[in-house]
Amino acid sequence: MATYHAGSLAVQQLLGVRDRADHVGRSLGQDIKPIAAAFLELQPLLVVGAAAPETGRVWASALTGSPGFVRATGPRQMSVVTGAGHGSGGRPDSQPRGARGTVRATTNDPHPRDGLHTPLATALQTPGTHTGTIALDPRTRRRMRLNGRLRPTPRGFVVEADQVFSNCPKYIQRRETYETLDDRTPGNPRRLTELDQQATEFIRSADTFFIATAHPGGADVSHRGGNPGFVQVTSPHQLTWPDYPGNAMFLTLGNLRSNPRAGLLFLDWTTGTTLQLTGEARTEFTAAGERSTGFTVTEALWTPAALPLRWSAPEHSPANPDIAR
């Protein structure tokens, strides 16, 4: 398949980085190399992104489990366990980290236990769903992205890889896991049609979020990081953030050029609380070469203590630009 689609090519051309993008694009492949497979198997957290088939809205959600709940099960295949019958290191007879025998999604289980519909529940059970994933390890500032088509399995799902690649450690805040609360009870999710004061303060204090995007031939999830305050809330329906220099591939901005629908995931690393947003995003380009992305909120989902992992206070990335006050 082509390395880049028309949206990414257009952004690269606009910014004059086509040659650099072609060079960096050589790192994109379909095979999961042994070092990537070993990295996946150590991760307790995976962020997935897709369009909900019922509405077409794009969402980003987090799944957690004992290391081994995500693993390469073929040279171009990643398997994810989202149900009972999986344990640490992949032992088939023990329970994963996550209450009630399931790996936790950010908005209750992939199979809802209380009737509240998880935004990606249907997508994660629909064969052929274009799915983006990112495994990010704050402990080592490493991240790996794998995008492809989803195939449901009896214990979760498999993603048949179209793109597999790693990114540099820029803008990743270093954190350590210090606790996993297997028996916690997540709070009741709240649906919002606009950002209230609690959600606004949550976003303004964030140093990390994930953005899911899609185009007609695929989906992707990427990471955005910066010092607290790098994401600004300008109204109950609008937020904006700077697009810091990266790898010049412009997969996210290219997707947004083709399809403005996007999903954002913010999480509180110390409490497990999550805020998911779906809406539309557009990027503005200035003559000076700076970029910023504005996001219009269509719907939001706030879930207290959604995730069982508890992380330490951050060591902010030295690459983070200062925030203008």
Residue pairs with C-beta under 8 A, 6 or more apart in sequence:
1 30
1 162
3 22
3 25
3 28
4 12
4 21
4 25
4 249
4 251
4 254
5 215
5 217
5 218
5 254
5 258
6 254
6 258
7 215
7 253
7 254
7 255
7 256
7 257
7 258
7 259
8 21
8 249
8 250
8 251
8 253
8 254
8 255
8 257
9 18
9 254
10 254
10 257
11 250
11 253
11 254
11 257
12 18
12 21
12 248
12 249
12 250
12 254
14 285
15 248
15 250
15 285
15 289
17 248
17 250
20 248
21 248
21 249
21 250
24 247
24 248
24 249
25 249
27 165
27 166
28 163
28 164
28 165
28 249
29 163
29 164
29 165
30 76
30 161
30 162
30 163
30 164
31 75
31 76
31 161
31 164
32 40
32 72
32 74
32 75
32 76
32 77
32 78
32 146
32 161
32 164
33 164
36 72
36 144
36 164
36 166
37 71
37 72
39 135
39 137
39 142
39 144
40 70
40 71
40 72
40 78
40 135
40 144
41 67
41 68
41 70
41 71
41 72
41 90
42 67
42 137
43 67
43 70
43 135
43 137
44 64
44 65
44 66
44 67
44 69
44 97
44 177
44 180
44 309
45 62
45 63
45 64
45 135
45 136
45 307
45 309
46 62
46 63
46 64
46 69
46 70
46 80
46 133
46 134
46 135
47 60
47 61
47 62
47 63
47 133
47 134
47 135
47 136
47 210
47 212
47 221
47 265
48 60
48 61
48 62
48 63
48 80
48 120
48 124
48 131
48 132
48 133
48 212
48 221
49 58
49 59
49 60
49 61
49 131
49 132
49 133
49 210
49 211
49 212
49 213
49 214
49 219
49 220
49 221
49 263
50 58
50 59
50 120
50 123
50 124
50 129
50 130
50 131
50 132
50 150
50 212
50 214
50 219
51 57
51 58
51 59
51 123
51 129
51 130
51 214
51 219
51 261
52 58
52 59
52 119
52 120
52 122
52 123
53 122
53 123
53 126
53 129
54 122
56 261
57 119
57 261
57 263
57 278
57 298
57 299
58 212
58 213
58 214
58 219
58 261
58 262
58 263
58 278
59 119
59 120
59 212
59 263
59 276
59 278
60 210
60 211
60 212
60 221
60 263
60 264
60 265
60 276
61 105
61 106
61 107
61 118
61 119
61 120
61 265
61 276
62 104
62 105
62 106
62 210
62 265
62 267
62 274
62 306
62 307
63 69
63 70
63 80
63 82
63 103
63 104
63 105
63 110
64 97
64 98
64 103
64 104
64 307
64 308
64 309
65 81
65 86
65 96
65 97
65 98
65 103
65 104
66 86
66 87
66 88
66 89
66 96
66 97
67 88
67 89
68 86
68 87
68 88
68 89
68 90
69 80
69 81
69 86
69 90
69 96
69 97
69 103
70 78
70 79
70 80
70 81
70 135
71 78
71 79
71 90
72 78
72 79
73 79
73 158
76 148
76 160
76 161
76 164
77 158
77 159
77 160
77 161
78 133
78 146
78 148
78 158
78 159
78 161
79 153
79 156
79 157
79 158
80 103
80 156
80 157
80 158
80 159
81 96
81 103
81 155
81 156
82 102
82 103
82 105
82 109
82 110
82 124
82 155
82 156
82 157
83 101
83 102
83 103
83 110
83 111
83 154
83 155
83 156
84 95
84 96
84 101
84 102
85 92
85 93
85 155
86 92
86 94
86 95
86 96
86 103
86 155
87 93
87 94
87 95
87 96
88 94
88 97
95 101
96 102
96 103
97 103
97 180
97 182
97 308
98 104
98 109
98 182
98 308
99 182
99 183
99 184
99 185
99 186
99 308
100 109
100 113
102 109
102 110
102 111
103 109
103 110
103 156
104 186
104 306
104 307
104 308
105 118
105 120
105 121
105 306
106 265
106 267
106 274
106 276
106 303
106 306
106 307
107 116
107 118
107 119
107 189
107 274
107 276
107 301
107 303
107 306
108 114
108 116
108 118
108 186
108 189
108 303
108 306
109 118
110 118
110 120
110 121
110 124
110 125
110 156
111 121
112 118
112 121
116 189
119 263
119 276
119 278
119 301
123 129
123 131
123 150
124 131
124 150
124 152
124 157
125 152
125 157
126 150
126 152
127 150
127 151
127 152
128 149
128 150
128 151
129 149
129 150
130 147
130 148
130 149
130 150
130 214
130 217
130 218
130 219
131 147
131 148
131 149
131 150
131 159
131 219
132 145
132 147
132 212
132 213
132 214
132 218
132 219
132 220
132 221
133 145
133 146
133 147
133 159
133 221
134 143
134 144
134 145
134 146
134 210
134 221
134 222
134 223
135 143
135 144
135 146
136 142
136 143
136 172
136 223
137 143
138 172
138 173
138 174
138 175
138 176
138 269
138 311
138 314
139 174
139 175
139 176
139 177
141 169
141 172
141 174
141 317
142 166
142 169
143 166
143 167
143 169
143 172
143 223
144 164
144 165
144 166
144 167
145 163
145 164
145 165
145 166
145 167
145 220
145 221
145 222
146 159
146 161
146 163
146 164
147 159
147 161
147 162
147 163
147 218
147 219
147 220
148 159
148 160
148 161
148 162
148 163
148 218
149 159
149 160
149 162
150 157
150 158
150 159
150 160
151 157
151 158
151 159
151 160
162 218
163 218
163 220
167 222
167 223
167 246
167 247
168 247
169 317
170 225
170 244
170 246
170 317
170 319
171 223
171 224
171 225
171 226
171 244
171 317
171 319
171 320
172 208
172 223
172 225
172 317
173 207
173 208
173 225
173 314
173 315
173 316
173 317
174 314
174 315
174 317
175 269
175 311
175 312
175 313
175 314
175 315
176 311
176 312
177 309
177 310
177 311
177 312
178 310
178 311
178 312
179 309
179 310
180 308
180 309
180 310
181 272
181 305
181 308
181 310
182 308
184 272
184 305
184 308
185 305
186 272
186 303
186 304
186 305
186 306
187 273
187 303
187 304
187 305
187 306
188 304
189 301
189 302
189 303
189 306
190 301
190 302
190 303
191 299
191 300
191 301
192 199
192 299
192 300
192 301
192 302
193 299
193 300
194 236
194 237
194 297
194 300
195 203
195 233
195 236
195 237
195 239
195 297
195 300
196 236
198 302
199 275
199 300
199 302
200 233
200 236
202 266
202 268
202 273
202 275
203 231
203 233
203 239
203 266
203 275
204 228
204 229
204 231
204 232
204 233
205 228
205 229
206 228
206 231
206 266
207 225
207 226
207 227
207 228
207 230
207 314
207 316
207 320
208 223
208 224
208 225
208 266
208 267
208 269
209 223
209 224
209 231
209 264
209 265
209 266
210 221
210 222
210 223
210 224
210 264
210 265
211 221
211 222
211 224
211 252
211 262
211 263
211 264
211 265
211 281
212 219
212 220
212 221
212 262
212 263
212 264
212 265
213 219
213 220
213 221
213 222
213 251
213 252
213 255
213 256
213 259
213 261
213 262
213 281
214 220
214 255
214 259
214 261
215 254
215 255
215 258
215 259
216 258
216 259
219 255
220 251
220 252
220 255
222 251
222 252
224 231
224 241
225 317
225 320
226 241
226 242
226 244
226 320
226 321
226 323
227 316
227 320
227 321
227 322
227 323
228 323
229 323
230 241
230 242
230 320
230 321
230 323
231 239
231 240
231 241
232 239
232 240
232 241
233 239
234 240
236 297
237 296
237 297
238 294
238 295
238 296
238 297
239 294
239 295
239 297
240 292
240 293
240 294
240 295
241 292
241 293
241 295
242 290
242 291
242 292
242 321
243 253
243 283
243 291
243 292
243 293
244 319
244 321
253 283
253 291
253 293
256 262
256 281
256 282
256 283
256 293
257 283
260 280
260 281
260 282
261 278
261 279
261 280
262 278
262 279
262 280
262 281
262 295
263 276
263 277
263 278
264 276
264 277
264 278
264 295
265 274
265 275
265 276
265 277
266 274
266 275
266 276
266 277
267 273
267 274
267 275
267 306
267 307
268 274
269 309
269 310
269 311
269 314
270 310
270 311
270 313
271 304
271 305
271 310
272 305
272 306
272 307
272 308
272 309
272 310
273 302
273 303
273 304
273 305
273 306
274 301
274 302
274 303
274 306
274 307
275 300
275 301
275 302
275 303
276 300
276 301
276 303
277 295
277 297
277 299
277 300
278 297
278 298
278 299
278 300
279 295
279 296
279 297
279 298
279 299
280 295
280 296
280 298
281 293
281 294
281 295
281 296
282 293
282 294
283 291
283 292
283 293
283 294
284 291
284 292
284 293
284 294
285 291
